[in-house]
Amino acid sequence: MPQLRIALAQVNTTVGDIDGNTALTVEWTRKAAEAGAHVVVFPEMSQTGYPVEDLTLRRTFADASRRSVTELARRLDEAGCGEVLAYVGYLDHDEIGPRDAAAALYRGEVVARQFKHHLPNYGVFDEHRYFKPGTELEVLRLHGVDIGMVICEDIWQDGGPISALGKAGVDLVVAPNASPYERSKDEQRLPLIARRAAEAGAPLVYTNQVGGQDDLVFDGDSLVVGADGTLLARAPQFVEHLLVLDLDLPAANAAATGSFDGLEVHRRVLNDSPLVEYSPLVAPTISEPLSDEAEVWSALVVGLRDYVHKNGFSTVTFGFSGGIDSAVCAALAADALGGDNVYGVSMPSKYSSSHSRDDASDLAERIGAHYRVEPIGEMVDVYVNQLQLTGLAEENIQARVRGMLLMALSNLDGHLVLATGNKTELAVGYSTIYGDAVGAFAPIKDLFKTHVWQLARWRNEEAAKRGETPPIPENSITKPPSAELRPDQKDSDSLPDYELLDDVLDDYVENDRGYADLIEAGFDPETIDRVVRMVDRAEYKRRQYPPGTKITFKAFGRDRRLPMTNGWRERKS
């Protein structure tokens, strides 16, 4: 029975940084070699980062990517890692067009190149815009083991490469992936991989990317599943990790070349000699999935940290209002960057309550953030008096003055500005464009308001369990939410109860349900009309809002793309 030691390099790459990603691959392949691995598998497009979007269309970038793979093979050999078969992802470009590709590197050479067959074109994916599909599969024999490869979407769709490899016969399948996170994705991922391993008739090695890229975050959660569907190993979520395990593989499958399910299977022998029997490692790690709250919090922390750091910043600033949204953003920022890199600004107007200012100060002390108070009353008065502003115009100018103040401090001190709005507010347009909507990143953009409260309570409970000071003031959680732009203002003056509102939004935004469906779900017509009208009218605001980490099935932005000029309205038949 052949043995093989496999390493899954769950790494955090940066889009466009080919040199940096190459160095990362050398570093982690060296770790795999030191662990005695014979094969190491990196994520999809690990040389370029993922997704590269319209960089795909730049031939100079594709050429640099392809050259880097040849250079990487040489560098791995020089680093003493030549005997490790390394699978890496990259962007290729041939006579047909751009390709989402993976290469196998061994003894200083590129011994195989393969192109992704299934190209996703849903949700956040636009791969039909960029890539041409592959029609060939490369099977490599290493130490008497036949190894096939599929790339990301090739395991998420029925038929195609997995089916072809199963019919052609392989002993092991490796699958480089860059599969973005969304809540409870592992409930789909593990059963799917188990089915594909059974379909291939071989263990399946699934290496997933980790880290943030603009509004996407990748959770890792790399897996190895046996041919019978048994989970053999699992990496932890949201951290870089090298998962190493030994596989005892069954006698070689009947091996065939030729065409299977429209795909050409080619074979190459790298080393046909089985390994001398060796003592296997202790039982491999099977990391437990995080709880729902811990998973979402980790996703938001990693997404924020990587956006800040990968864009060359180290510090952030935003308004500390004393409310729940800014408090949760502050706790996230402190966890992501350290409290000393968070610069909170209290910007009270004449309508700001004393308890809000106290709560903001308390928040800063709890998380160890810098804190300053910059009253905006006199700035606002200049606009109000000169333009004779009243009503909504007076309310909004307060938010816009705060936005200008934060951007001025950003320019002055080099901090990255965060926007603190949540998904409920974005859905119904309950924000001021060029006011509280300013900033470079919005950490809780994809959290409904009720979820913000849930996470706040969870984070405080976790702190208490560890004997730490809960980061979020209790008063920020329990008090009625208010924008404090007019006397005694409450969110409930303008919006339905948040529990009800989020229920309607979940059906209308997340699930694209129409009027009749909403009636059937039990919502009253007046509420439906009111909420749908607010959502539809706010599309132009959402287009101008900063990016924020996606954690739901349908986030504003890549997932949900509606025209701003739109005469269609859901209405009673």
GUDOMAR-550229 format. One record per residue (C-alpha): x, y, z. Coordinates in steps of 0.25 Angstrom, whole numbers, padded with zeros to 4 digits, always signed. Example, Ala and Ser with C-alpha at 12.3 -4.5 7.8 and 13.67 -1.06 7.14 Angstrom:
+0049-0018+0031 +0055-0004+0029 
This chain:
+0000+0000+0000 +0007+0013-0005 +0009+0024+0005 +0010+0039+0003 +0011+0051+0012 +0003+0063+0007 +0003+0077+0012 -0008+0088+0010 -0002+0102+0010 -0014+0110+0014 -0007+0124+0012 -0011+0139+0011 -0007+0144-0003 -0008+0159-0008 -0014+0162-0022 -0004+0167-0031 +0008+0165-0022 +0014+0154-0031 +0028+0156-0024 +0022+0155-0010 +0014+0143-0013 +0026+0136-0019 +0034+0138-0007 +0022+0133+0001 +0021+0121-0007 +0036+0118-0005 +0035+0120+0010 +0023+0111+0012 +0029+0100+0002 +0041+0100+0011 +0032+0098+0023 +0026+0086+0016 +0039+0080+0012 +0044+0081+0027 +0031+0074+0031 +0035+0063+0021 +0024+0065+0011 +0025+0059-0003 +0014+0068-0008 +0009+0082-0005 -0003+0089-0010 -0005+0104-0010 -0019+0111-0013 -0024+0115-0026 -0016+0127-0033 -0007+0127-0022 +0004+0134-0030 -0005+0146-0034 -0015+0146-0022 -0030+0144-0025 -0039+0150-0031 -0030+0158-0040 -0042+0164-0047 -0038+0173-0059 -0024+0171-0057 -0027+0158-0065 -0028+0166-0077 -0014+0172-0076 -0005+0164-0084 +0007+0169-0077 +0001+0164-0064 -0002+0150-0070 +0012+0149-0076 +0018+0153-0062 +0010+0143-0055 +0014+0132-0065 +0029+0135-0064 +0028+0135-0049 +0024+0120-0049 +0036+0116-0057 +0045+0125-0047 +0038+0119-0035 +0041+0105-0040 +0056+0109-0040 +0056+0116-0027 +0049+0104-0020 +0060+0095-0025 +0071+0104-0021 +0064+0105-0007 +0065+0090-0006 +0051+0087-0008 +0052+0081-0022 +0047+0067-0018 +0034+0073-0013 +0023+0073-0024 +0017+0087-0022 +0004+0091-0028 +0002+0106-0029 -0009+0115-0036 -0006+0126-0046 -0011+0134-0057 -0008+0129-0071 -0011+0134-0085 -0009+0125-0098 -0014+0127-0112 -0028+0125-0108 -0028+0135-0097 -0027+0137-0082 -0027+0124-0073 -0029+0122-0058 -0018+0112-0057 -0010+0103-0048 +0004+0097-0049 +0012+0086-0043 +0026+0089-0040 +0037+0078-0038 +0052+0077-0038 +0053+0091-0043 +0043+0090-0055 +0029+0092-0058 +0024+0078-0060 +0010+0081-0063 +0000+0092-0066 -0015+0091-0065 -0027+0101-0067 -0040+0102-0059 -0051+0096-0067 -0064+0101-0060 -0064+0116-0059 -0074+0122-0049 -0083+0133-0053 -0092+0136-0041 -0091+0144-0028 -0078+0150-0027 -0072+0143-0039 -0070+0148-0053 -0061+0137-0059 -0068+0136-0072 -0064+0151-0074 -0049+0147-0072 -0045+0133-0075 -0046+0122-0085 -0049+0108-0080 -0039+0097-0080 -0041+0084-0087 -0029+0075-0082 -0026+0069-0069 -0011+0065-0065 -0009+0053-0056 +0005+0052-0050 +0011+0039-0044 +0019+0041-0032 +0025+0030-0024 +0015+0021-0031 +0003+0029-0028 -0005+0035-0039 -0009+0049-0035 -0020+0057-0042 -0024+0072-0041 -0037+0080-0041 -0038+0095-0039 -0048+0101-0029 -0061+0102-0037 -0058+0089-0043 -0062+0082-0030 -0074+0091-0028 -0081+0087-0041 -0086+0073-0045 -0079+0066-0056 -0066+0070-0063 -0052+0068-0057 -0056+0060-0045 -0065+0051-0053 -0054+0049-0064 -0043+0046-0053 -0052+0036-0047 -0054+0029-0060 -0039+0030-0064 -0034+0025-0051 -0026+0033-0041 -0021+0030-0026 -0022+0044-0021 -0028+0057-0025 -0023+0071-0021 -0032+0083-0022 -0026+0098-0021 -0037+0107-0017 -0041+0121-0014 -0055+0120-0009 -0060+0133-0002 -0066+0132+0012 -0081+0134+0015 -0088+0130+0027 -0089+0115+0030 -0082+0111+0017 -0076+0099+0023 -0090+0093+0023 -0089+0092+0008 -0074+0090+0007 -0071+0077+0014 -0083+0069+0009 -0079+0074-0005 -0065+0070-0004 -0069+0056+0002 -0078+0054-0010 -0067+0058-0020 -0056+0049-0014 -0066+0037-0015 -0069+0041-0030 -0054+0041-0032 -0052+0028-0025 -0040+0035-0018 -0036+0044-0006 -0038+0059-0009 -0029+0069-0004 -0036+0083-0003 -0027+0095+0000 -0034+0108+0001 -0029+0122+0002 -0029+0130+0015 -0030+0146+0017 -0037+0158+0012 -0037+0164-0002 -0046+0177-0003 -0060+0173+0000 -0057+0158+0000 -0051+0149+0011 -0046+0135+0011 -0047+0126+0023 -0037+0115+0019 -0044+0102+0025 -0035+0094+0016 -0039+0079+0017 -0035+0065+0013 -0046+0055+0011 -0044+0040+0008 -0050+0033-0004 -0061+0028+0006 -0065+0042+0010 -0058+0041+0023 -0052+0054+0028 -0037+0052+0030 -0032+0066+0033 -0036+0080+0034 -0029+0093+0036 -0034+0104+0045 -0042+0116+0040 -0036+0130+0037 -0022+0127+0040 -0010+0123+0031 -0007+0109+0034 +0001+0097+0028 -0007+0084+0030 +0001+0072+0028 -0003+0057+0028 +0001+0044+0023 -0008+0036+0014 -0008+0021+0012 -0014+0020-0002 -0020+0007-0008 -0014-0001-0019 -0014+0008-0032 -0027+0009-0040 -0027+0004-0054 -0021+0016-0061 -0025+0021-0075 -0023+0032-0084 -0032+0038-0095 -0045+0046-0095 -0055+0045-0083 -0067+0054-0082 -0061+0063-0093 -0048+0065-0085 -0034+0059-0090 -0026+0052-0079 -0011+0052-0080 -0001+0045-0071 +0013+0047-0068 +0022+0039-0059 +0031+0047-0050 +0036+0036-0041 +0030+0022-0041 +0037+0016-0029 +0029+0015-0017 +0035+0021-0004 +0042+0013+0006 +0032+0010+0017 +0033+0021+0028 +0027+0023+0041 +0014+0032+0039 +0011+0045+0047 +0002+0044+0059 -0013+0046+0055 -0015+0058+0047 -0022+0071+0052 -0037+0072+0050 -0040+0086+0055 -0054+0089+0060 -0062+0099+0052 -0064+0112+0059 -0078+0116+0065 -0086+0125+0056 -0083+0137+0064 -0068+0134+0065 -0068+0131+0050 -0074+0144+0046 -0066+0152+0056 -0053+0146+0051 -0057+0148+0036 -0060+0163+0040 -0046+0164+0047 -0038+0158+0036 -0045+0166+0025 -0043+0179+0032 -0028+0176+0036 -0024+0172+0022 -0031+0183+0015 -0024+0193+0024 -0010+0186+0024 -0010+0182+0009 -0013+0196+0005 -0002+0202+0013 -0008+0207+0025 -0006+0204+0040 -0017+0213+0047 -0031+0216+0046 -0040+0227+0050 -0056+0229+0051 -0066+0235+0059 -0069+0230+0073 -0083+0233+0075 -0087+0225+0087 -0096+0216+0079 -0096+0202+0076 -0090+0202+0062 -0078+0211+0065 -0076+0202+0077 -0076+0189+0069 -0067+0195+0059 -0057+0200+0070 -0057+0186+0076 -0054+0180+0062 -0043+0190+0059 -0036+0188+0073 -0037+0173+0070 -0031+0174+0056 -0021+0185+0058 -0019+0187+0073 -0025+0198+0081 -0013+0207+0080 -0016+0208+0065 -0030+0212+0066 -0033+0227+0067 -0047+0230+0072 -0053+0244+0070 -0065+0249+0077 -0072+0260+0069 -0084+0265+0078 -0094+0275+0073 -0104+0283+0081 -0113+0270+0080 -0103+0260+0085 -0107+0255+0098 -0097+0254+0110 -0099+0239+0112 -0094+0237+0097 -0082+0245+0100 -0079+0237+0113 -0082+0224+0105 -0072+0228+0094 -0061+0232+0105 -0064+0219+0112 -0062+0211+0099 -0049+0217+0096 -0044+0214+0110 -0049+0199+0109 -0041+0196+0096 -0029+0205+0099 -0032+0214+0087 -0027+0229+0085 -0039+0238+0087 -0041+0253+0084 -0054+0262+0085 -0056+0272+0073 -0069+0279+0075 -0076+0282+0062 -0086+0293+0067 -0079+0305+0061 -0076+0298+0048 -0090+0294+0046 -0095+0308+0050 -0087+0314+0038 -0095+0306+0028 -0109+0307+0036 -0108+0322+0037 -0102+0325+0023 -0112+0316+0016 -0124+0317+0026 -0124+0302+0027 -0136+0295+0034 -0142+0281+0035 -0135+0270+0028 -0125+0280+0022 -0120+0284+0036 -0120+0269+0040 -0111+0265+0029 -0101+0276+0030 -0097+0271+0043 -0094+0258+0038 -0086+0264+0026 -0078+0273+0035 -0074+0261+0043 -0070+0254+0030 -0062+0266+0026 -0055+0266+0039 -0051+0252+0039 -0046+0253+0025 -0038+0265+0029 -0032+0257+0040 -0029+0246+0031 -0021+0255+0022 -0014+0262+0033 -0010+0249+0041 -0010+0238+0031 -0021+0230+0037 -0031+0221+0028 -0045+0226+0031 -0056+0215+0034 -0071+0216+0031 -0079+0210+0042 -0092+0208+0035 -0099+0194+0035 -0107+0186+0025 -0121+0190+0030 -0117+0205+0029 -0111+0203+0015 -0123+0196+0010 -0133+0207+0014 -0124+0219+0011 -0123+0222+0026 -0110+0229+0024 -0105+0243+0019 -0097+0242+0006 -0084+0250+0008 -0087+0250+0023 -0086+0237+0031 -0084+0230+0018 -0070+0235+0016 -0058+0226+0018 -0050+0216+0011 -0056+0203+0017 -0069+0199+0025 -0066+0188+0034 -0081+0184+0037 -0087+0188+0024 -0092+0173+0022 -0098+0172+0036 -0113+0175+0039 -0115+0183+0051 -0121+0172+0059 -0108+0164+0056 -0100+0176+0061 -0106+0175+0074 -0104+0159+0075 -0090+0161+0072 -0088+0172+0082 -0094+0163+0093 -0086+0151+0088 -0072+0159+0088 -0075+0164+0102 -0078+0150+0107 -0065+0144+0101 -0057+0155+0108 -0064+0152+0121 -0061+0137+0120 -0046+0141+0118 -0046+0150+0130 -0044+0162+0121 -0052+0176+0121 -0064+0175+0111 -0060+0184+0100 -0074+0190+0097 -0081+0198+0108 -0094+0192+0112 -0102+0205+0110 -0098+0205+0096 -0105+0192+0094 -0117+0194+0102 -0121+0209+0099 -0131+0212+0088 -0123+0215+0075 -0123+0229+0070 -0115+0238+0060 -0117+0250+0070 -0118+0260+0058 -0131+0267+0065 -0137+0267+0079 -0141+0254+0085 -0139+0247+0071 -0140+0232+0071 -0138+0222+0059 -0152+0217+0062 -0158+0231+0058 -0154+0228+0043 -0152+0213+0042 -0161+0200+0046 -0156+0192+0058 -0142+0186+0054 -0147+0172+0057 -0158+0174+0047 -0150+0182+0037 -0139+0172+0037 -0149+0161+0034 -0155+0168+0022 -0141+0172+0017 -0136+0157+0018 -0147+0153+0009 -0147+0165-0001 -0132+0167-0002 -0126+0154+0001 -0136+0145-0005 -0142+0154-0016 -0156+0151-0012 -0167+0159-0018 -0180+0166-0013 -0188+0153-0013 -0177+0145-0006 -0176+0156+0005 -0191+0156+0007 -0191+0141+0008 -0179+0142+0018 -0189+0150+0027 -0184+0164+0026 -0195+0175+0025 -0197+0182+0012 -0193+0196+0018 -0180+0191+0024 -0177+0184+0010 -0180+0197+0003 -0172+0206+0012 -0159+0197+0013 -0159+0193-0002 -0160+0208-0006 -0148+0212+0003 -0140+0200-0002 -0142+0204-0017 -0140+0218-0015 -0126+0217-0008 -0119+0209-0019 -0111+0222-0023 -0106+0223-0008 -0101+0209-0008 -0093+0210-0021 -0085+0221-0014 -0083+0214+0000 -0069+0209+0003 -0066+0194+0002 -0068+0185+0014 -0066+0170+0017 -0076+0161+0011 -0082+0151+0021 -0096+0148+0015 -0101+0141+0003 -0105+0154-0004 -0096+0166+0000 -0098+0180-0006 -0088+0181-0017 -0083+0169-0025 -0095+0160-0021 -0107+0170-0023 -0106+0179-0036 -0118+0187-0038 -0120+0199-0047 -0120+0213-0040 -0130+0218-0051 -0141+0208-0049 -0156+0210-0052 -0160+0196-0047 -0167+0195-0033 -0172+0183-0026 -0187+0185-0023 -0200+0178-0020 -0205+0171-0033 
